[in-house]
Amino acid sequence: MADILKQTRCFLFDLDGTIFLGGRLLPGAVELISFLRASGMPHYFLTNNSSRSRRDYVTKLENLGLTVPLESIFSSGQAAAMYLQKQKPGACIYLVGTPSLEEEFTGYGFDIGEKDPDFAVLGFDTTLTYEKLRKLCDFVREGRPYIATHPDINCPIENGFIPDTGAMIALVEASTGRRPDVVIGKPNKPMIDIIMDKTGAAVSEITMVGDRLYTDIAMGRHGLRTVLVLTGETSREDIPVSAFQPDLVVAGVEELYRVLKEDNSGM
């Protein structure tokens, strides 16, 4: 295990189900991040949860006992805004998302509206209404460019799971016969491009740590190393039948911290 981690020059951590679950930090999170900071190891937090802005995450982590700078957090909402900014700056967007996601998009100069939008964007909307879905399906049927922030089917919470954007993608497809033109978040290329620009590390020097096989571990198809934690969506029984195989499997970030601490020469 340690031999693989010795080649890592940058860590990426999923948040929901990896660093915290619901309203509590997972065991070892504070110790691991403190260890990486003391070792001078670059690390970033990469979340597909577009219901929260990056500032929301800074506040949540602070309240849970982990201080993280804003620039260390990347969300699929931010990545979607950056992607669309390259396509058409200042565009009008029909957004199915929370107020926090709206804030993320308006911060990049977009106009949020329902009249003749340039793009229809589907995020993880915990304020979802039937009317929002109806309007989204109308725009999708019209052929508007259709973007989803991320593909996650479920979002892990302390007592189980709640439907995520991937489930809404399936609903819209059932109604319209159409899937998104682009899905931004992990494990897709737009998210990788943001990380590569930020870190400057070679893809083979980056290790992704997360709890989902089809998003976090699927990042490995781009050449990243991957570590699966079993504190979120994935159980050990899911691994053998998955198309996406992790380089390492650990019970959680507490075990990863112990491994790294035992072999400090890899840092």
C-alpha positions as CSV (number, residue, x, y, z in Angstrom):
1,M,0.0,0.0,0.0
2,A,2.7,2.5,1.0
3,D,4.7,1.8,-2.1
4,I,1.9,3.2,-4.3
5,L,1.4,6.2,-2.0
6,K,5.1,7.1,-2.1
7,Q,4.6,8.3,-5.7
8,T,1.8,10.7,-4.8
9,R,2.5,14.4,-5.0
10,C,-1.1,15.6,-4.5
11,F,-4.1,14.2,-2.8
12,L,-7.7,14.9,-3.8
13,F,-10.4,14.1,-1.2
14,D,-14.1,13.7,-1.8
15,L,-16.1,15.3,1.1
16,D,-19.5,13.7,1.6
17,G,-19.0,10.1,2.8
18,T,-15.2,10.5,2.9
19,I,-14.3,13.5,5.2
20,F,-17.7,13.8,6.8
21,L,-21.0,12.1,6.9
22,G,-24.1,14.2,7.6
23,G,-23.3,16.4,10.6
24,R,-20.1,14.8,11.8
25,L,-16.5,14.5,10.7
26,L,-15.4,10.9,10.1
27,P,-12.7,9.4,12.3
28,G,-9.2,10.4,11.3
29,A,-10.2,13.4,9.1
30,V,-8.6,16.1,11.3
31,E,-5.5,14.0,12.0
32,L,-5.0,13.1,8.3
33,I,-5.3,16.7,7.0
34,S,-3.1,18.0,9.8
35,F,-0.5,15.4,8.9
36,L,-0.6,16.4,5.2
37,R,-0.2,20.1,6.1
38,A,2.7,19.4,8.3
39,S,4.3,17.2,5.6
40,G,3.9,19.9,3.0
41,M,1.8,17.6,0.8
42,P,-0.6,19.5,-1.5
43,H,-4.2,18.4,-1.0
44,Y,-7.6,19.6,-2.3
45,F,-11.3,18.8,-1.6
46,L,-13.3,17.8,-4.6
47,T,-17.0,17.4,-4.3
48,N,-19.8,16.6,-6.7
49,N,-22.4,18.0,-4.4
50,S,-23.6,21.1,-6.2
51,S,-26.3,21.9,-3.6
52,R,-23.7,23.8,-1.6
53,S,-21.3,26.6,-2.6
54,R,-17.6,26.3,-1.8
55,R,-18.1,28.9,0.9
56,D,-20.9,26.8,2.4
57,Y,-18.4,23.9,2.6
58,V,-15.8,26.2,4.3
59,T,-18.3,27.1,6.9
60,K,-19.6,23.6,7.4
61,L,-16.1,22.1,7.8
62,E,-15.2,24.9,10.2
63,N,-18.3,24.2,12.3
64,L,-17.3,20.5,12.3
65,G,-13.8,21.3,13.5
66,L,-11.7,21.3,10.3
67,T,-10.4,24.6,8.9
68,V,-10.0,24.6,5.1
69,P,-9.2,27.6,2.9
70,L,-11.7,28.4,0.1
71,E,-9.2,27.9,-2.6
72,S,-8.7,24.3,-1.5
73,I,-12.3,23.3,-2.4
74,F,-13.6,22.5,-5.9
75,S,-17.2,21.7,-6.5
76,S,-19.1,20.4,-9.6
77,G,-21.2,23.6,-9.4
78,Q,-18.0,25.8,-9.7
79,A,-16.7,23.5,-12.5
80,A,-20.0,23.8,-14.4
81,A,-19.9,27.6,-14.1
82,M,-16.3,27.7,-15.3
83,Y,-17.1,25.4,-18.2
84,L,-20.1,27.5,-19.4
85,Q,-18.1,30.7,-18.9
86,K,-15.8,29.4,-21.6
87,Q,-18.8,28.6,-23.9
88,K,-20.7,31.9,-23.5
89,P,-19.7,34.4,-20.9
90,G,-22.7,36.2,-19.3
91,A,-25.2,33.7,-20.7
92,C,-28.8,33.3,-19.5
93,I,-29.2,30.1,-17.6
94,Y,-32.3,28.2,-16.5
95,L,-30.9,26.6,-13.4
96,V,-32.5,23.8,-11.4
97,G,-30.5,24.3,-8.2
98,T,-30.3,25.7,-4.7
99,P,-29.8,29.3,-3.8
100,S,-26.2,28.4,-3.0
101,L,-25.7,27.1,-6.6
102,E,-27.4,30.2,-8.0
103,E,-24.8,32.3,-6.0
104,E,-22.0,30.2,-7.5
105,F,-23.3,30.9,-11.1
106,T,-24.1,34.6,-10.6
107,G,-20.6,35.0,-9.1
108,Y,-19.3,34.0,-12.6
109,G,-21.4,36.6,-14.3
110,F,-24.4,34.6,-15.4
111,D,-28.0,35.7,-15.6
112,I,-30.4,33.2,-14.0
113,G,-33.8,33.3,-15.7
114,E,-36.6,31.4,-17.4
115,K,-37.0,33.5,-20.6
116,D,-35.2,32.2,-23.6
117,P,-32.2,30.7,-21.7
118,D,-29.0,29.8,-23.5
119,F,-28.5,26.7,-21.3
120,A,-30.5,24.5,-19.1
121,V,-28.5,23.4,-16.1
122,L,-29.5,20.6,-13.7
123,G,-27.8,20.6,-10.3
124,F,-28.4,18.8,-7.0
125,D,-31.5,20.7,-5.9
126,T,-32.7,20.1,-2.4
127,T,-35.3,22.8,-3.0
128,L,-36.7,20.9,-6.0
129,T,-40.3,21.5,-7.0
130,Y,-42.5,19.9,-9.6
131,E,-42.7,23.2,-11.4
132,K,-38.9,23.4,-11.7
133,L,-38.8,19.9,-13.2
134,R,-41.6,20.7,-15.7
135,K,-39.8,23.8,-17.0
136,L,-36.5,21.9,-17.2
137,C,-38.2,19.2,-19.3
138,D,-39.8,21.8,-21.5
139,F,-36.4,23.4,-22.3
140,V,-34.8,20.0,-22.8
141,R,-37.5,19.0,-25.3
142,E,-37.0,22.2,-27.1
143,G,-33.4,21.3,-27.7
144,R,-31.7,23.8,-25.4
145,P,-28.1,22.9,-24.5
146,Y,-28.5,20.8,-21.4
147,I,-25.8,20.5,-18.7
148,A,-25.8,18.5,-15.5
149,T,-23.4,19.3,-12.7
150,H,-22.6,15.7,-11.8
151,P,-23.7,12.1,-12.2
152,D,-24.1,10.9,-8.6
153,I,-27.3,8.9,-8.2
154,N,-27.5,9.1,-4.4
155,C,-26.1,11.4,-1.7
156,P,-25.0,9.6,1.5
157,I,-26.4,10.8,4.8
158,E,-26.0,9.5,8.3
159,N,-29.1,7.3,8.1
160,G,-28.8,6.2,4.5
161,F,-29.1,8.0,1.2
162,I,-31.2,10.7,-0.6
163,P,-31.7,11.0,-4.4
164,D,-29.0,13.0,-6.1
165,T,-28.6,14.6,-9.6
166,G,-28.1,11.3,-11.3
167,A,-31.6,10.2,-10.3
168,M,-33.0,13.4,-11.7
169,I,-31.1,12.9,-14.9
170,A,-32.9,9.5,-15.2
171,L,-36.2,11.2,-14.5
172,V,-35.7,13.8,-17.2
173,E,-34.6,11.2,-19.7
174,A,-37.7,9.1,-19.0
175,S,-39.8,12.2,-19.7
176,T,-37.9,13.7,-22.7
177,G,-35.9,10.9,-24.1
178,R,-32.8,13.0,-23.8
179,R,-29.7,12.9,-21.5
180,P,-27.4,15.8,-20.7
181,D,-25.1,17.0,-23.5
182,V,-22.4,17.4,-20.9
183,V,-22.0,16.1,-17.4
184,I,-19.4,18.1,-15.6
185,G,-18.4,16.6,-12.2
186,K,-16.3,13.5,-11.3
187,P,-15.3,11.4,-13.1
188,N,-15.6,13.6,-16.2
189,K,-12.9,15.5,-18.0
190,P,-13.9,19.1,-17.2
191,M,-13.3,18.4,-13.5
192,I,-9.9,16.8,-14.3
193,D,-8.9,19.8,-16.3
194,I,-9.6,22.2,-13.4
195,I,-7.4,20.1,-11.1
196,M,-4.6,19.8,-13.6
197,D,-4.6,23.6,-14.1
198,K,-4.6,24.2,-10.3
199,T,-2.0,21.7,-9.1
200,G,0.5,21.5,-12.0
201,A,1.1,17.9,-11.0
202,A,1.3,15.1,-13.5
203,V,-1.9,13.0,-13.6
204,S,0.2,10.0,-12.4
205,E,1.2,11.9,-9.3
206,I,-2.3,12.6,-8.1
207,T,-4.3,10.3,-5.8
208,M,-8.1,10.5,-5.5
209,V,-9.6,9.4,-2.2
210,G,-13.4,8.8,-2.2
211,D,-16.3,6.6,-1.4
212,R,-18.0,6.1,-4.8
213,L,-16.8,3.6,-7.4
214,Y,-18.5,5.2,-10.4
215,T,-17.3,8.8,-9.7
216,D,-14.3,8.9,-7.3
217,I,-12.7,5.6,-8.3
218,A,-13.6,6.1,-12.0
219,M,-11.3,9.0,-12.0
220,G,-8.6,6.4,-12.4
221,R,-9.5,6.0,-16.0
222,H,-7.8,9.4,-16.6
223,G,-4.5,8.0,-15.0
224,L,-5.0,9.1,-11.4
225,R,-4.4,6.7,-8.5
226,T,-7.5,5.9,-6.5
227,V,-8.2,5.0,-2.9
228,L,-11.6,3.7,-1.9
229,V,-13.0,4.4,1.6
230,L,-15.9,2.3,2.9
231,T,-17.5,5.1,5.0
232,G,-20.0,6.3,2.3
233,E,-21.9,4.8,-0.5
234,T,-19.8,1.7,-1.4
235,S,-19.6,-1.6,0.5
236,R,-16.9,-4.2,0.2
237,E,-19.3,-6.4,-1.7
238,D,-19.8,-3.8,-4.4
239,I,-16.1,-3.9,-5.4
240,P,-15.7,-7.2,-7.3
241,V,-18.6,-6.5,-9.7
242,S,-17.6,-2.9,-10.4
243,A,-16.1,-1.8,-13.7
244,F,-14.0,0.6,-11.7
245,Q,-11.3,-0.9,-9.5
246,P,-9.5,1.1,-6.8
247,D,-5.7,0.9,-6.4
248,L,-6.3,0.7,-2.6
249,V,-9.2,0.0,-0.3
250,V,-9.2,1.3,3.3
251,A,-11.9,1.3,5.9
252,G,-11.8,5.1,6.1
253,V,-9.4,8.1,6.2
254,E,-8.4,7.0,9.7
255,E,-6.7,3.9,8.2
256,L,-5.2,6.0,5.4
257,Y,-3.7,8.4,8.0
258,R,-2.1,5.4,9.9
259,V,-0.6,4.1,6.8
260,L,0.9,7.4,5.8
261,K,2.1,8.1,9.3
262,E,3.9,4.8,9.4
263,D,5.7,5.4,6.2
264,N,6.6,9.1,6.4
265,S,9.4,8.5,3.9
266,G,6.6,8.5,1.2
267,M,5.8,12.1,1.9
